[in-house]
Amino acid sequence: MQPSDTLRPEIAHSWWRSEMSGLSPEAPNLRFDPDAVDRRSRPVAAAEPVLAELAEQLGDGDFCVLFTDRESRIVDMPIGARRLHDRLEALDE
């Protein structure tokens, strides 16, 4: 069974684009490195108010929203349960 058989078409297409860029759902290469990113860059500046609003609406559920750069570095984890944050921060150790 292929992921495209079980996912909505837009999600399957997103994974296809990610795989074409070298990412794999089986072996994510996520690194938590917020200092490696220019916090004043346009993408970060554009994302911050959207993520802040989303965080306010969603609260602290049993999930996490990650903001990553094109190198798969985790720029920020603005939303999600604290225990998920701790586990993700441990990826970089």
C-alpha positions in Angstrom: 0.0 0.0 0.0 1.3 3.4 -1.0 0.8 6.5 1.2 -1.2 8.0 -1.6 -3.7 5.2 -1.1 -4.6 6.3 2.4 -4.0 10.1 2.4 -6.0 12.9 1.0 -4.7 13.9 -2.4 -3.2 17.2 -1.2 -1.3 15.5 1.6 0.0 12.8 -0.7 1.1 15.5 -3.2 2.8 17.4 -0.3 4.7 14.2 0.6 5.6 13.6 -3.0 7.1 17.1 -3.2 9.0 16.5 0.0 10.4 13.3 -1.3 11.5 15.0 -4.5 13.5 17.4 -2.3 15.2 14.5 -0.5 13.0 14.1 2.6 11.6 10.8 3.7 8.8 10.1 6.1 10.6 6.9 7.2 13.9 8.7 8.0 13.2 12.4 8.9 16.4 14.4 9.4 15.0 17.0 11.7 17.4 19.1 13.8 16.4 21.6 16.5 18.6 24.5 15.8 16.8 27.8 16.2 20.0 29.8 16.4 21.0 28.7 12.9 18.2 30.7 11.3 18.0 34.5 10.8 15.0 35.4 13.0 14.7 38.6 11.0 14.2 36.9 7.7 11.0 37.4 5.7 9.8 33.8 6.1 10.2 33.9 9.9 8.6 37.3 10.1 5.7 36.2 8.0 5.2 32.9 9.9 5.4 34.3 13.5 2.0 36.1 13.7 0.2 33.2 12.0 1.8 30.7 14.4 1.0 32.9 17.4 -2.7 33.1 16.3 -2.8 29.4 15.7 -1.2 28.7 19.1 -3.9 30.9 20.8 -6.7 29.1 19.0 -5.4 25.5 19.6 -3.9 25.7 23.1 -1.7 22.9 24.4 -3.1 19.7 23.0 -1.4 16.4 22.5 0.2 17.4 19.2 3.0 19.7 18.0 3.4 22.2 15.2 6.9 22.6 13.9 8.3 25.5 11.8 11.2 24.3 9.8 13.5 25.8 7.2 14.5 24.4 3.9 17.3 22.4 5.5 14.8 20.6 7.8 16.1 22.5 10.8 13.4 23.1 13.4 13.2 26.9 13.7 10.5 26.9 16.3 7.9 24.7 18.1 5.3 27.3 19.0 2.4 24.9 19.6 2.0 21.6 21.4 2.4 19.7 24.6 5.5 20.3 26.6 6.5 16.6 26.6 6.5 16.7 22.8 8.8 19.7 22.9 11.2 17.9 25.3 11.3 14.8 23.0 12.0 17.0 19.9 14.7 19.0 21.7 16.3 15.7 22.5 16.7 14.9 18.8 19.6 17.4 18.6 21.6 15.8 21.5 
